[in-house]
Amino acid sequence: MENRLKNTKNADVWTAVQHLHKAIAAGGVDPKLLALVHLRTSQINSCSACIYASVTGAKKAGETDERLHNVAAWREAPFYTDAERAALALTEAATRLQDGAEGVTDKIWEEANTHFTEEQISAINLEIALTNFFNRLNRTIKEPAGQTWN
């Protein structure tokens, strides 16, 4: 696959993205959890570029291969905490809106609220939204896997 855009280095866009990443980091969520959220979102959207980048970033943050390989089956795998499961449920519900799914139910929202502060939930939601944004851009321009953008 070859990228349809030859020049993707718009300084204003990257400045805005850096501000969003700073806002996410300021939310106080473990970077490994944010990487799992990014990975699961990207798996759902079949974005190979973001899957590659999220696995690379997660490993740099100290995530294990065992957990990375099983995030697609997090409900059945024994490797995740209740808080991580709540974040992954929120991730899937917020990402699968186009599938005609119900979206983020009160039950999913309440479960997330039992594990995270409002600031943390805001950061997780922004991570989900930003990942969905990039997944759609990357799929549109056919961004190939193999970059990490860091």
JOLINBEL-V256112 format. One record per residue. N is the residue number from 0. RES is the residue in three letters. OMEGA is omega in whole degrees, -180 to 180 (999 if undefined). BURIAL is I if it has 9 or more other ideal C-beta (glycine too) atoms within 8 Angstrom, else O. Layout:
n->N res->RES omega->OMEGA burial->BURIAL
n->N res->RES omega->OMEGA burial->BURIAL
This chain:
n->0 res->MET omega->179 burial->O
n->1 res->GLU omega->-179 burial->O
n->2 res->ASN omega->179 burial->I
n->3 res->ARG omega->178 burial->O
n->4 res->LEU omega->180 burial->O
n->5 res->LYS omega->-179 burial->O
n->6 res->ASN omega->-179 burial->O
n->7 res->THR omega->-174 burial->O
n->8 res->LYS omega->176 burial->O
n->9 res->ASN omega->-174 burial->O
n->10 res->ALA omega->-180 burial->O
n->11 res->ASP omega->178 burial->O
n->12 res->VAL omega->-177 burial->O
n->13 res->TRP omega->175 burial->I
n->14 res->THR omega->178 burial->O
n->15 res->ALA omega->179 burial->O
n->16 res->VAL omega->178 burial->I
n->17 res->GLN omega->177 burial->O
n->18 res->HIS omega->177 burial->O
n->19 res->LEU omega->178 burial->I
n->20 res->HIS omega->177 burial->I
n->21 res->LYS omega->178 burial->O
n->22 res->ALA omega->178 burial->I
n->23 res->ILE omega->-179 burial->I
n->24 res->ALA omega->-180 burial->O
n->25 res->ALA omega->-179 burial->O
n->26 res->GLY omega->175 burial->I
n->27 res->GLY omega->179 burial->O
n->28 res->VAL omega->178 burial->I
n->29 res->ASP omega->179 burial->O
n->30 res->PRO omega->178 burial->I
n->31 res->LYS omega->178 burial->I
n->32 res->LEU omega->177 burial->I
n->33 res->LEU omega->177 burial->I
n->34 res->ALA omega->177 burial->I
n->35 res->LEU omega->177 burial->I
n->36 res->VAL omega->179 burial->I
n->37 res->HIS omega->-180 burial->I
n->38 res->LEU omega->-177 burial->I
n->39 res->ARG omega->177 burial->I
n->40 res->THR omega->-177 burial->I
n->41 res->SER omega->175 burial->I
n->42 res->GLN omega->-179 burial->I
n->43 res->ILE omega->-177 burial->I
n->44 res->ASN omega->180 burial->I
n->45 res->SER omega->179 burial->O
n->46 res->CYS omega->-176 burial->I
n->47 res->SER omega->180 burial->I
n->48 res->ALA omega->-179 burial->I
n->49 res->CYS omega->175 burial->I
n->50 res->ILE omega->179 burial->I
n->51 res->TYR omega->-178 burial->I
n->52 res->ALA omega->-178 burial->I
n->53 res->SER omega->177 burial->I
n->54 res->VAL omega->179 burial->I
n->55 res->THR omega->179 burial->I
n->56 res->GLY omega->180 burial->I
n->57 res->ALA omega->179 burial->I
n->58 res->LYS omega->177 burial->I
n->59 res->LYS omega->180 burial->O
n->60 res->ALA omega->177 burial->I
n->61 res->GLY omega->-180 burial->O
n->62 res->GLU omega->-178 burial->I
n->63 res->THR omega->176 burial->O
n->64 res->ASP omega->-179 burial->O
n->65 res->GLU omega->-179 burial->O
n->66 res->ARG omega->179 burial->I
n->67 res->LEU omega->-179 burial->I
n->68 res->HIS omega->-175 burial->O
n->69 res->ASN omega->-175 burial->I
n->70 res->VAL omega->178 burial->I
n->71 res->ALA omega->180 burial->O
n->72 res->ALA omega->-173 burial->O
n->73 res->TRP omega->-179 burial->I
n->74 res->ARG omega->-177 burial->O
n->75 res->GLU omega->-176 burial->O
n->76 res->ALA omega->-176 burial->I
n->77 res->PRO omega->-168 burial->O
n->78 res->PHE omega->-172 burial->O
n->79 res->TYR omega->178 burial->I
n->80 res->THR omega->176 burial->O
n->81 res->ASP omega->178 burial->O
n->82 res->ALA omega->178 burial->I
n->83 res->GLU omega->178 burial->I
n->84 res->ARG omega->178 burial->I
n->85 res->ALA omega->179 burial->I
n->86 res->ALA omega->179 burial->I
n->87 res->LEU omega->175 burial->I
n->88 res->ALA omega->177 burial->I
n->89 res->LEU omega->179 burial->I
n->90 res->THR omega->-178 burial->I
n->91 res->GLU omega->-178 burial->I
n->92 res->ALA omega->-179 burial->I
n->93 res->ALA omega->-178 burial->I
n->94 res->THR omega->-174 burial->I
n->95 res->ARG omega->178 burial->I
n->96 res->LEU omega->-178 burial->O
n->97 res->GLN omega->-180 burial->O
n->98 res->ASP omega->-177 burial->O
n->99 res->GLY omega->179 burial->O
n->100 res->ALA omega->-177 burial->O
n->101 res->GLU omega->-176 burial->O
n->102 res->GLY omega->-178 burial->O
n->103 res->VAL omega->180 burial->O
n->104 res->THR omega->176 burial->O
n->105 res->ASP omega->180 burial->O
n->106 res->LYS omega->179 burial->O
n->107 res->ILE omega->-180 burial->I
n->108 res->TRP omega->-180 burial->I
n->109 res->GLU omega->179 burial->O
n->110 res->GLU omega->177 burial->I
n->111 res->ALA omega->-180 burial->I
n->112 res->ASN omega->177 burial->O
n->113 res->THR omega->-176 burial->O
n->114 res->HIS omega->-173 burial->I
n->115 res->PHE omega->174 burial->I
n->116 res->THR omega->178 burial->O
n->117 res->GLU omega->178 burial->O
n->118 res->GLU omega->179 burial->I
n->119 res->GLN omega->178 burial->I
n->120 res->ILE omega->176 burial->I
n->121 res->SER omega->179 burial->I
n->122 res->ALA omega->178 burial->I
n->123 res->ILE omega->179 burial->I
n->124 res->ASN omega->178 burial->I
n->125 res->LEU omega->176 burial->I
n->126 res->GLU omega->178 burial->I
n->127 res->ILE omega->-178 burial->I
n->128 res->ALA omega->-179 burial->I
n->129 res->LEU omega->178 burial->I
n->130 res->THR omega->176 burial->I
n->131 res->ASN omega->178 burial->I
n->132 res->PHE omega->-179 burial->O
n->133 res->PHE omega->177 burial->I
n->134 res->ASN omega->-179 burial->I
n->135 res->ARG omega->176 burial->I
n->136 res->LEU omega->-177 burial->I
n->137 res->ASN omega->178 burial->I
n->138 res->ARG omega->-180 burial->I
n->139 res->THR omega->-177 burial->O
n->140 res->ILE omega->-180 burial->I
n->141 res->LYS omega->177 burial->I
n->142 res->GLU omega->-180 burial->I
n->143 res->PRO omega->174 burial->I
n->144 res->ALA omega->176 burial->O
n->145 res->GLY omega->177 burial->O
n->146 res->GLN omega->177 burial->I
n->147 res->THR omega->177 burial->O
n->148 res->TRP omega->179 burial->O
n->149 res->ASN omega->999 burial->O
